[in-house]
Amino acid sequence: MGRFAQWRGRVLAQGHRLGDALRRPGEPDDPSPAPSLNRLDALVEGFTAGQPVRWSMAGQPRPLPGPVDVVAYRIIEEALLNACRHAPGAPVGVRLRYDAAGITIEVRDEGAGPASSGGGTQAAGRGLPGVRRRAERLGGTFSAGPRAGGGFTVRAVLPAPEEMAE
C-alpha cells in the first residue's frame, strides 16, 4: 500500500472517530432525511432561486420501493444540477409519470443547446453516468442528451410494478 493510501486511511479513521465523539448517544449517523420523491418539493425549491423550475405529475402516484425512490430522486437532483451548471437561468421542466409498470422521469432545460455547455462533451461528466448505472442496475433505462431545438433532456424509466409498492 502506498503512502497516500496509508495517509488517506488514517485521515478517514480519525474523521470517523471525531464524528462518533461529537455525536450524542442515540443520535442517528446521518441527520439529513433520506432522498425520496416525497421531498421533491424541497429539492425543486432549492433550485428555483436562480432558475425557474416547474414540475408536473401524471398517473396515480404511489409509494415506490426504496431503491427506486432513491434513484428517481438522484436522477432529478443530478439533472437539475446540470441545468444550473450548463444552462443557468433557463427554464427547467420536471415530469413524473406513474403507470402500472413503474415511473418515467423527464427533466428538460430550455438552454441554448450544446454550444452553451462546451460543445456537448460535458454530458460525459461523472454525474450522469453514475445515475445511468443506478437506473440500469434496477432494470431501468436512461438517456441524456441535447435536443434538436436546443436544451437538454434527461429521461429515465424505472421499473416499479404496482404490486411491488411499499
Secondary structure by P-SEA (a helix, b strand, c coil): ccaaaaaaaaaaaaaaaaaaaaccccccccccccccccaaaaaaaaacccbbbbbbbccccccccaaaaaaaaaaaaaaaaaaaacccccbbbbbbbbcccbbbbbbbbbcccccccccccccccaaaaaaaaaaaaacbbbbbbbcccbbbbbbbbbbbcccccc
